[in-house]
Amino acid sequence: MKKDRLITLAIHTYPKALILKGILESQGIAVTIQNVNLLKPVISPGVRVRIHEQDLPHALEILETDPVFGKSDTVSEKPQKNRILIPIDFSDYSLMACRLGFDFAAAHQAEVVLLHTFLSPFTMGSLSLAETISHELKESEEHKLLFAKANREMTSFCEKLHQLMVEGEIPQTPFIYRVCEGVPEDTIILMAKELNPSLIVMGSRGKTQKEIDLIGSVTAEVVDYGNFPVFAIPEGFKYTHVSDIKNVAFFTNFDQQDLISLDTFMRLFHDYSFGIRFFHLTEKSDAWTEIKLAGIRDYCQSHYPGREIDYKIIGEDNFLDNVERLFQEASIDVMVVPNRKRNIFARLFNPSIAHKMLFHTDTPLIAIPS
């Protein structure tokens, strides 16, 4: 396929097509408006909005986030600074998240924001007036102690990071920190809405430990929120530099949103050299599935040249075991999953692939909102 061939992005009335043309051209995308009926050289009720094929992923992302042409509630305001958000709890896997997060931030000239959240154990019950006053005084003192303890731990953690910078273990990257009280997953999501980070980097525990956490995992809650890219790093991850990642698995369902997620991922990690293997989950493989996967491979080879591209079909029977086996065979370092924002019922009764993989594998996961 030629990269410069024109494709039809949408068909609208002429006034609406002009609005869309202005939006796309303001983002550097060349647009051509063409009559639907080429036999009659007049402006017909419906006109084609055509763009170059290579601009399709960017154009689709603009359509998804535009208040007129899309339905996304993703934060649209761009931050003044490029930021990487790293929630921490001072554990070893938080330190691993910082190693990778600081490496990524240095490569993208981004500022790191460390976030620690603590939860006060005090709750108000049915108390008399005298008991209420006593309880409030005790709670106030306890809150001060908890806040002071969290700040001391954060200061100690930051000193450790500065020491690692001096020793050359992590890059000299500017960072700030915040200590907040609240439910961790809710606080992380609120902070992400405020900062609009290009990436959230979080530590997650090993496979055997995660199995007991079920839906209560903080990382799982942030991933399921689905509005920001999340890099979830398990405790045993052996790499400390993103450039060490050589093989990436990308899960696809042949959805238009997958194309947007792929483009978002490639723009985040375009400076790194890695191969991509596409995985598709299906009950029954057929010729059409093979054709679509081959089409994705050809698309990637055309739009992201120089990368090794391959694909694999996975049966739904023993899905998790099959994935783990294929990951070992292909030496997969990181998996990428397009992720949609889901309500609580969907998460309980039909967990996303991202949620399943987060709990049943020790391979790092990058969830890309779609």
Secondary structure, DSSP 8 states (H G I E B T S, - for coil): --TT-EEEEEEE-HHHHHHHHHHHHHTT--EEEEES-TTS-S--SSEEEEEEGGGHHHHHHHHHH-TTT----S--S--SS-EEEEE--SSHHHHHHHHHHHHHHHHTT-EEEEEEEE-------S--HHHHHHHHHHHHHHHHHHHHHHHHHHHHHHHHHHHHHHTTSS----EEEEEEES-HHHHHHHHHHHH--SEEEEEE--HHHHTTTGGG-HHHHHHHH-SS-EEEEETT---SSGGG--EEEEE--S-HHHHHHHHHHHHHSTTS--EEEEEEEESS--HHHHHHHHHHHHHHHHHSTTS-EEEEEEESTTHHHHHHHHHHHHT--EEEEEE----HHHHHHS--HHHHHHHH-SS-EEEEE-
